[in-house]
Protein backbone atom coordinates (compact mmCIF):
# COMPACT_ATOMS: atom_id res chain seq x y z
CA UNK A 1 0.00 0.00 0.00
CA UNK A 2 1.46 3.29 -1.09
CA UNK A 3 0.82 6.55 0.72
CA UNK A 4 0.93 10.02 -0.74
CA UNK A 5 3.91 12.02 0.50
CA UNK A 6 3.25 14.28 3.46
CA UNK A 7 3.23 17.90 2.31
CA UNK A 8 2.69 21.35 3.71
CA UNK A 9 0.39 23.69 1.85
CA UNK A 10 0.96 27.40 1.88
CA UNK A 11 -0.99 30.04 0.08
CA UNK A 12 1.36 32.31 -1.83
CA UNK A 13 0.82 35.64 -3.47
CA UNK A 14 -1.90 35.67 -6.08
CA UNK A 15 -3.81 32.86 -4.39
CA UNK A 16 -1.42 30.13 -5.57
CA UNK A 17 -0.94 27.09 -3.35
CA UNK A 18 2.57 25.67 -3.13
CA UNK A 19 3.48 22.27 -1.72
CA UNK A 20 6.76 20.90 -0.42
CA UNK A 21 7.67 17.78 1.55
CA UNK A 22 6.91 18.07 5.24
CA UNK A 23 9.93 17.68 7.52
CA UNK A 24 9.40 14.66 9.73
CA UNK A 25 11.39 13.28 12.59
CA UNK A 26 9.68 9.89 12.82
CA UNK A 27 9.90 7.35 10.01
CA UNK A 28 8.31 3.98 9.35
CA UNK A 29 10.57 0.90 9.04
CA UNK A 30 10.61 1.09 5.23
CA UNK A 31 11.22 4.86 5.28
CA UNK A 32 14.03 4.44 7.83
CA UNK A 33 15.70 1.83 5.62
CA UNK A 34 15.38 4.15 2.60
CA UNK A 35 16.75 7.04 4.68
CA UNK A 36 19.87 5.00 5.48
CA UNK A 37 20.08 3.71 1.90
CA UNK A 38 19.56 -0.01 2.47
CA UNK A 39 16.82 -2.61 2.07
CA UNK A 40 14.25 -3.15 4.84
CA UNK A 41 15.62 -6.67 5.48
CA UNK A 42 19.18 -5.34 5.90
CA UNK A 43 17.81 -2.58 8.14
CA UNK A 44 16.13 -5.25 10.31
CA UNK A 45 19.49 -7.03 10.59
CA UNK A 46 21.23 -3.81 11.71
CA UNK A 47 18.48 -3.09 14.28
CA UNK A 48 18.77 -6.68 15.55
CA UNK A 49 22.53 -6.48 16.09
CA UNK A 50 22.41 -2.96 17.56
CA UNK A 51 24.04 -1.02 14.71
CA UNK A 52 20.77 0.85 14.13
CA UNK A 53 18.46 2.06 16.91
CA UNK A 54 15.33 0.29 18.04
CA UNK A 55 12.05 2.05 17.21
CA UNK A 56 10.02 4.25 19.49
CA UNK A 57 6.35 3.48 20.03
CA UNK A 58 3.43 5.75 19.32
CA UNK A 59 0.49 3.67 20.45
CA UNK A 60 0.88 0.47 18.39
CA UNK A 61 3.00 2.12 15.69
CA UNK A 62 6.79 1.71 15.53
CA UNK A 63 8.61 4.90 14.55
CA UNK A 64 12.34 5.46 14.01
CA UNK A 65 13.81 8.79 15.10
CA UNK A 66 15.87 10.44 12.34
CA UNK A 67 18.23 11.97 14.93
CA UNK A 68 19.01 8.50 16.33
CA UNK A 69 19.37 7.12 12.79
CA UNK A 70 21.87 9.87 11.99
CA UNK A 71 23.91 9.14 15.13
CA UNK A 72 23.93 5.40 14.42
CA UNK A 73 24.86 5.96 10.78
CA UNK A 74 27.72 8.25 11.83
CA UNK A 75 28.99 5.50 14.16
CA UNK A 76 29.21 2.89 11.36
CA UNK A 77 32.78 2.05 10.35
CA UNK A 78 34.23 3.62 7.25
CA UNK A 79 35.85 1.64 4.49
CA UNK A 80 39.48 1.66 5.60
CA UNK A 81 42.41 2.66 3.41
CA UNK A 82 43.98 -0.82 3.64
CA UNK A 83 41.03 -2.41 1.83
CA UNK A 84 41.36 0.17 -0.95
CA UNK A 85 45.08 -0.59 -1.24
CA UNK A 86 44.37 -4.35 -1.43
CA UNK A 87 42.00 -3.74 -4.34
CA UNK A 88 44.58 -1.72 -6.25
CA UNK A 89 47.18 -4.46 -5.79
CA UNK A 90 44.73 -7.04 -7.16
CA UNK A 91 44.22 -4.97 -10.32
C-alpha positions in Angstrom: 0.0 0.0 0.0 1.5 3.3 -1.1 0.8 6.6 0.7 0.9 10.0 -0.7 3.9 12.0 0.5 3.3 14.3 3.5 3.2 17.9 2.3 2.7 21.4 3.7 0.4 23.7 1.8 1.0 27.4 1.9 -1.0 30.0 0.1 1.4 32.3 -1.8 0.8 35.6 -3.5 -1.9 35.7 -6.1 -3.8 32.9 -4.4 -1.4 30.1 -5.6 -0.9 27.1 -3.4 2.6 25.7 -3.1 3.5 22.3 -1.7 6.8 20.9 -0.4 7.7 17.8 1.6 6.9 18.1 5.2 9.9 17.7 7.5 9.4 14.7 9.7 11.4 13.3 12.6 9.7 9.9 12.8 9.9 7.3 10.0 8.3 4.0 9.4 10.6 0.9 9.0 10.6 1.1 5.2 11.2 4.9 5.3 14.0 4.4 7.8 15.7 1.8 5.6 15.4 4.1 2.6 16.8 7.0 4.7 19.9 5.0 5.5 20.1 3.7 1.9 19.6 0.0 2.5 16.8 -2.6 2.1 14.2 -3.2 4.8 15.6 -6.7 5.5 19.2 -5.3 5.9 17.8 -2.6 8.1 16.1 -5.3 10.3 19.5 -7.0 10.6 21.2 -3.8 11.7 18.5 -3.1 14.3 18.8 -6.7 15.5 22.5 -6.5 16.1 22.4 -3.0 17.6 24.0 -1.0 14.7 20.8 0.9 14.1 18.5 2.1 16.9 15.3 0.3 18.0 12.1 2.0 17.2 10.0 4.2 19.5 6.4 3.5 20.0 3.4 5.8 19.3 0.5 3.7 20.4 0.9 0.5 18.4 3.0 2.1 15.7 6.8 1.7 15.5 8.6 4.9 14.6 12.3 5.5 14.0 13.8 8.8 15.1 15.9 10.4 12.3 18.2 12.0 14.9 19.0 8.5 16.3 19.4 7.1 12.8 21.9 9.9 12.0 23.9 9.1 15.1 23.9 5.4 14.4 24.9 6.0 10.8 27.7 8.3 11.8 29.0 5.5 14.2 29.2 2.9 11.4 32.8 2.1 10.4 34.2 3.6 7.2 35.8 1.6 4.5 39.5 1.7 5.6 42.4 2.7 3.4 44.0 -0.8 3.6 41.0 -2.4 1.8 41.4 0.2 -1.0 45.1 -0.6 -1.2 44.4 -4.4 -1.4 42.0 -3.7 -4.3 44.6 -1.7 -6.2 47.2 -4.5 -5.8 44.7 -7.0 -7.2 44.2 -5.0 -10.3 
